Amino acid sequence: MIDLQDIITTKRELLSRETYSRNPINYSAGMAEDQKDRYIQYLAE
């Protein structure tokens, strides 16, 4: 029978691979500088 700890370990390994294989998404691409500043401030709150 599969152990819960084995499932957790496998899931963590899969998530770590997926995270590193993706390119970051730049949501502020094409924004004016003042819009970028407001967007960053919004994310920080």
PDB file of N, CA, C and O in Angstrom:
ATOM      1  N   MET A   1       0.840  -1.190   0.000  1.00  0.00           N
ATOM      2  CA  MET A   1       0.000   0.000   0.000  1.00  0.00           C
ATOM      3  C   MET A   1       0.880   1.248   0.000  1.00  0.00           C
ATOM      4  O   MET A   1       1.915   1.302   0.665  1.00  0.00           O
ATOM      5  N   ILE A   2       0.442   2.245  -0.763  1.00  0.00           N
ATOM      6  CA  ILE A   2       1.232   3.475  -0.869  1.00  0.00           C
ATOM      7  C   ILE A   2       1.091   4.280   0.416  1.00  0.00           C
ATOM      8  O   ILE A   2      -0.007   4.511   0.923  1.00  0.00           O
ATOM      9  N   ASP A   3       2.205   4.679   0.900  1.00  0.00           N
ATOM     10  CA  ASP A   3       2.316   5.429   2.143  1.00  0.00           C
ATOM     11  C   ASP A   3       2.020   6.918   1.879  1.00  0.00           C
ATOM     12  O   ASP A   3       2.402   7.442   0.833  1.00  0.00           O
ATOM     13  N   LEU A   4       1.363   7.583   2.792  1.00  0.00           N
ATOM     14  CA  LEU A   4       1.045   9.005   2.635  1.00  0.00           C
ATOM     15  C   LEU A   4       2.313   9.837   2.469  1.00  0.00           C
ATOM     16  O   LEU A   4       2.330  10.791   1.693  1.00  0.00           O
ATOM     17  N   GLN A   5       3.358   9.488   3.181  1.00  0.00           N
ATOM     18  CA  GLN A   5       4.619  10.223   3.079  1.00  0.00           C
ATOM     19  C   GLN A   5       5.205  10.094   1.672  1.00  0.00           C
ATOM     20  O   GLN A   5       5.781  11.051   1.154  1.00  0.00           O
ATOM     21  N   ASP A   6       5.064   8.918   1.049  1.00  0.00           N
ATOM     22  CA  ASP A   6       5.541   8.732  -0.327  1.00  0.00           C
ATOM     23  C   ASP A   6       4.773   9.623  -1.299  1.00  0.00           C
ATOM     24  O   ASP A   6       5.362  10.194  -2.217  1.00  0.00           O
ATOM     25  N   ILE A   7       3.477   9.742  -1.102  1.00  0.00           N
ATOM     26  CA  ILE A   7       2.652  10.595  -1.959  1.00  0.00           C
ATOM     27  C   ILE A   7       3.082  12.052  -1.815  1.00  0.00           C
ATOM     28  O   ILE A   7       3.215  12.764  -2.811  1.00  0.00           O
ATOM     29  N   ILE A   8       3.298  12.491  -0.589  1.00  0.00           N
ATOM     30  CA  ILE A   8       3.723  13.872  -0.332  1.00  0.00           C
ATOM     31  C   ILE A   8       5.076  14.142  -0.980  1.00  0.00           C
ATOM     32  O   ILE A   8       5.270  15.184  -1.606  1.00  0.00           O
ATOM     33  N   THR A   9       5.999  13.217  -0.834  1.00  0.00           N
ATOM     34  CA  THR A   9       7.335  13.369  -1.415  1.00  0.00           C
ATOM     35  C   THR A   9       7.258  13.453  -2.935  1.00  0.00           C
ATOM     36  O   THR A   9       7.895  14.313  -3.544  1.00  0.00           O
ATOM     37  N   THR A  10       6.490  12.572  -3.541  1.00  0.00           N
ATOM     38  CA  THR A  10       6.337  12.570  -4.996  1.00  0.00           C
ATOM     39  C   THR A  10       5.716  13.870  -5.481  1.00  0.00           C
ATOM     40  O   THR A  10       6.169  14.440  -6.474  1.00  0.00           O
ATOM     41  N   LYS A  11       4.697  14.339  -4.798  1.00  0.00           N
ATOM     42  CA  LYS A  11       4.026  15.583  -5.181  1.00  0.00           C
ATOM     43  C   LYS A  11       4.984  16.765  -5.089  1.00  0.00           C
ATOM     44  O   LYS A  11       4.994  17.624  -5.971  1.00  0.00           O
ATOM     45  N   ARG A  12       5.775  16.816  -4.048  1.00  0.00           N
ATOM     46  CA  ARG A  12       6.748  17.910  -3.905  1.00  0.00           C
ATOM     47  C   ARG A  12       7.767  17.888  -5.038  1.00  0.00           C
ATOM     48  O   ARG A  12       8.123  18.939  -5.571  1.00  0.00           O
ATOM     49  N   GLU A  13       8.238  16.699  -5.410  1.00  0.00           N
ATOM     50  CA  GLU A  13       9.201  16.587  -6.504  1.00  0.00           C
ATOM     51  C   GLU A  13       8.592  17.066  -7.815  1.00  0.00           C
ATOM     52  O   GLU A  13       9.235  17.794  -8.571  1.00  0.00           O
ATOM     53  N   LEU A  14       7.368  16.666  -8.084  1.00  0.00           N
ATOM     54  CA  LEU A  14       6.699  17.082  -9.321  1.00  0.00           C
ATOM     55  C   LEU A  14       6.475  18.590  -9.352  1.00  0.00           C
ATOM     56  O   LEU A  14       6.680  19.229 -10.384  1.00  0.00           O
ATOM     57  N   LEU A  15       6.056  19.155  -8.231  1.00  0.00           N
ATOM     58  CA  LEU A  15       5.837  20.601  -8.171  1.00  0.00           C
ATOM     59  C   LEU A  15       7.140  21.374  -8.354  1.00  0.00           C
ATOM     60  O   LEU A  15       7.155  22.413  -9.012  1.00  0.00           O
ATOM     61  N   SER A  16       8.223  20.880  -7.782  1.00  0.00           N
ATOM     62  CA  SER A  16       9.494  21.590  -7.922  1.00  0.00           C
ATOM     63  C   SER A  16       9.983  21.544  -9.367  1.00  0.00           C
ATOM     64  O   SER A  16      10.544  22.527  -9.851  1.00  0.00           O
ATOM     65  N   ARG A  17       9.787  20.442 -10.058  1.00  0.00           N
ATOM     66  CA  ARG A  17      10.173  20.358 -11.471  1.00  0.00           C
ATOM     67  C   ARG A  17       9.340  21.309 -12.311  1.00  0.00           C
ATOM     68  O   ARG A  17       9.871  22.000 -13.181  1.00  0.00           O
ATOM     69  N   GLU A  18       8.053  21.347 -12.060  1.00  0.00           N
ATOM     70  CA  GLU A  18       7.150  22.199 -12.830  1.00  0.00           C
ATOM     71  C   GLU A  18       7.501  23.667 -12.633  1.00  0.00           C
ATOM     72  O   GLU A  18       7.479  24.442 -13.589  1.00  0.00           O
ATOM     73  N   THR A  19       7.820  24.051 -11.423  1.00  0.00           N
ATOM     74  CA  THR A  19       8.138  25.438 -11.113  1.00  0.00           C
ATOM     75  C   THR A  19       9.370  25.905 -11.879  1.00  0.00           C
ATOM     76  O   THR A  19       9.384  27.012 -12.418  1.00  0.00           O
ATOM     77  N   TYR A  20      10.401  25.069 -11.930  1.00  0.00           N
ATOM     78  CA  TYR A  20      11.637  25.475 -12.571  1.00  0.00           C
ATOM     79  C   TYR A  20      11.583  25.389 -14.091  1.00  0.00           C
ATOM     80  O   TYR A  20      12.394  26.025 -14.763  1.00  0.00           O
ATOM     81  N   SER A  21      10.655  24.624 -14.649  1.00  0.00           N
ATOM     82  CA  SER A  21      10.612  24.470 -16.097  1.00  0.00           C
ATOM     83  C   SER A  21       9.811  25.576 -16.787  1.00  0.00           C
ATOM     84  O   SER A  21       9.879  25.711 -18.008  1.00  0.00           O
ATOM     85  N   ARG A  22       9.070  26.352 -16.038  1.00  0.00           N
ATOM     86  CA  ARG A  22       8.257  27.412 -16.633  1.00  0.00           C
ATOM     87  C   ARG A  22       9.020  28.720 -16.700  1.00  0.00           C
ATOM     88  O   ARG A  22       9.823  29.035 -15.823  1.00  0.00           O
ATOM     89  N   ASN A  23       8.755  29.477 -17.754  1.00  0.00           N
ATOM     90  CA  ASN A  23       9.322  30.816 -17.858  1.00  0.00           C
ATOM     91  C   ASN A  23       8.459  31.776 -17.044  1.00  0.00           C
ATOM     92  O   ASN A  23       7.239  31.621 -17.000  1.00  0.00           O
ATOM     93  N   PRO A  24       9.077  32.763 -16.401  1.00  0.00           N
ATOM     94  CA  PRO A  24       8.284  33.719 -15.628  1.00  0.00           C
ATOM     95  C   PRO A  24       7.398  34.560 -16.544  1.00  0.00           C
ATOM     96  O   PRO A  24       7.758  34.837 -17.688  1.00  0.00           O
ATOM     97  N   ILE A  25       6.255  34.957 -16.038  1.00  0.00           N
ATOM     98  CA  ILE A  25       5.320  35.787 -16.795  1.00  0.00           C
ATOM     99  C   ILE A  25       5.481  37.227 -16.329  1.00  0.00           C
ATOM    100  O   ILE A  25       5.414  37.512 -15.133  1.00  0.00           O
ATOM    101  N   ASN A  26       5.690  38.117 -17.260  1.00  0.00           N
ATOM    102  CA  ASN A  26       5.835  39.535 -16.935  1.00  0.00           C
ATOM    103  C   ASN A  26       4.491  40.219 -17.155  1.00  0.00           C
ATOM    104  O   ASN A  26       4.151  40.597 -18.276  1.00  0.00           O
ATOM    105  N   TYR A  27       3.737  40.372 -16.079  1.00  0.00           N
ATOM    106  CA  TYR A  27       2.417  40.982 -16.177  1.00  0.00           C
ATOM    107  C   TYR A  27       2.489  42.485 -16.414  1.00  0.00           C
ATOM    108  O   TYR A  27       1.491  43.098 -16.794  1.00  0.00           O
ATOM    109  N   SER A  28       3.647  43.083 -16.198  1.00  0.00           N
ATOM    110  CA  SER A  28       3.762  44.527 -16.368  1.00  0.00           C
ATOM    111  C   SER A  28       4.358  44.898 -17.727  1.00  0.00           C
ATOM    112  O   SER A  28       4.663  46.068 -17.961  1.00  0.00           O
ATOM    113  N   ALA A  29       4.526  43.936 -18.617  1.00  0.00           N
ATOM    114  CA  ALA A  29       5.080  44.232 -19.943  1.00  0.00           C
ATOM    115  C   ALA A  29       4.148  45.175 -20.690  1.00  0.00           C
ATOM    116  O   ALA A  29       2.939  44.952 -20.748  1.00  0.00           O
ATOM    117  N   GLY A  30       4.719  46.223 -21.256  1.00  0.00           N
ATOM    118  CA  GLY A  30       3.925  47.172 -22.023  1.00  0.00           C
ATOM    119  C   GLY A  30       3.268  48.262 -21.195  1.00  0.00           C
ATOM    120  O   GLY A  30       2.595  49.132 -21.748  1.00  0.00           O
ATOM    121  N   MET A  31       3.449  48.232 -19.889  1.00  0.00           N
ATOM    122  CA  MET A  31       2.861  49.271 -19.033  1.00  0.00           C
ATOM    123  C   MET A  31       3.786  50.484 -18.984  1.00  0.00           C
ATOM    124  O   MET A  31       5.004  50.362 -19.113  1.00  0.00           O
ATOM    125  N   ALA A  32       3.188  51.643 -18.796  1.00  0.00           N
ATOM    126  CA  ALA A  32       3.972  52.853 -18.574  1.00  0.00           C
ATOM    127  C   ALA A  32       4.627  52.757 -17.194  1.00  0.00           C
ATOM    128  O   ALA A  32       4.182  51.990 -16.341  1.00  0.00           O
ATOM    129  N   GLU A  33       5.676  53.536 -16.986  1.00  0.00           N
ATOM    130  CA  GLU A  33       6.417  53.458 -15.716  1.00  0.00           C
ATOM    131  C   GLU A  33       5.537  53.739 -14.503  1.00  0.00           C
ATOM    132  O   GLU A  33       5.656  53.054 -13.487  1.00  0.00           O
ATOM    133  N   ASP A  34       4.655  54.738 -14.592  1.00  0.00           N
ATOM    134  CA  ASP A  34       3.802  55.047 -13.444  1.00  0.00           C
ATOM    135  C   ASP A  34       2.798  53.916 -13.186  1.00  0.00           C
ATOM    136  O   ASP A  34       2.444  53.646 -12.039  1.00  0.00           O
ATOM    137  N   GLN A  35       2.347  53.263 -14.250  1.00  0.00           N
ATOM    138  CA  GLN A  35       1.449  52.117 -14.075  1.00  0.00           C
ATOM    139  C   GLN A  35       2.188  50.958 -13.402  1.00  0.00           C
ATOM    140  O   GLN A  35       1.635  50.280 -12.537  1.00  0.00           O
ATOM    141  N   LYS A  36       3.444  50.737 -13.808  1.00  0.00           N
ATOM    142  CA  LYS A  36       4.251  49.678 -13.190  1.00  0.00           C
ATOM    143  C   LYS A  36       4.413  49.935 -11.699  1.00  0.00           C
ATOM    144  O   LYS A  36       4.279  49.025 -10.881  1.00  0.00           O
ATOM    145  N   ASP A  37       4.707  51.200 -11.350  1.00  0.00           N
ATOM    146  CA  ASP A  37       4.879  51.552  -9.937  1.00  0.00           C
ATOM    147  C   ASP A  37       3.606  51.280  -9.143  1.00  0.00           C
ATOM    148  O   ASP A  37       3.663  50.735  -8.040  1.00  0.00           O
ATOM    149  N   ARG A  38       2.451  51.662  -9.704  1.00  0.00           N
ATOM    150  CA  ARG A  38       1.174  51.420  -9.019  1.00  0.00           C
ATOM    151  C   ARG A  38       0.891  49.924  -8.908  1.00  0.00           C
ATOM    152  O   ARG A  38       0.383  49.454  -7.890  1.00  0.00           O
ATOM    153  N   TYR A  39       1.224  49.185  -9.958  1.00  0.00           N
ATOM    154  CA  TYR A  39       0.992  47.739  -9.958  1.00  0.00           C
ATOM    155  C   TYR A  39       1.853  47.050  -8.899  1.00  0.00           C
ATOM    156  O   TYR A  39       1.378  46.177  -8.173  1.00  0.00           O
ATOM    157  N   ILE A  40       3.108  47.447  -8.819  1.00  0.00           N
ATOM    158  CA  ILE A  40       4.011  46.877  -7.814  1.00  0.00           C
ATOM    159  C   ILE A  40       3.523  47.215  -6.411  1.00  0.00           C
ATOM    160  O   ILE A  40       3.555  46.369  -5.517  1.00  0.00           O
ATOM    161  N   GLN A  41       3.073  48.450  -6.221  1.00  0.00           N
ATOM    162  CA  GLN A  41       2.543  48.853  -4.916  1.00  0.00           C
ATOM    163  C   GLN A  41       1.311  48.029  -4.563  1.00  0.00           C
ATOM    164  O   GLN A  41       1.143  47.613  -3.417  1.00  0.00           O
ATOM    165  N   TYR A  42       0.445  47.795  -5.558  1.00  0.00           N
ATOM    166  CA  TYR A  42      -0.762  46.981  -5.355  1.00  0.00           C
ATOM    167  C   TYR A  42      -0.387  45.559  -4.927  1.00  0.00           C
ATOM    168  O   TYR A  42      -1.000  45.001  -4.017  1.00  0.00           O
ATOM    169  N   LEU A  43       0.613  44.981  -5.579  1.00  0.00           N
ATOM    170  CA  LEU A  43       1.031  43.617  -5.236  1.00  0.00           C
ATOM    171  C   LEU A  43       1.657  43.548  -3.848  1.00  0.00           C
ATOM    172  O   LEU A  43       1.541  42.535  -3.156  1.00  0.00           O
ATOM    173  N   ALA A  44       2.321  44.631  -3.444  1.00  0.00           N
ATOM    174  CA  ALA A  44       3.000  44.644  -2.151  1.00  0.00           C
ATOM    175  C   ALA A  44       2.031  44.769  -0.980  1.00  0.00           C
ATOM    176  O   ALA A  44       2.369  44.395   0.143  1.00  0.00           O
ATOM    177  N   GLU A  45       0.830  45.290  -1.231  1.00  0.00           N
ATOM    178  CA  GLU A  45      -0.128  45.499  -0.134  1.00  0.00           C
ATOM    179  C   GLU A  45      -0.767  44.224   0.335  1.00  0.00           C
ATOM    180  O   GLU A  45      -1.591  44.246   1.249  1.00  0.00           O
TER     181      GLU A  45
END
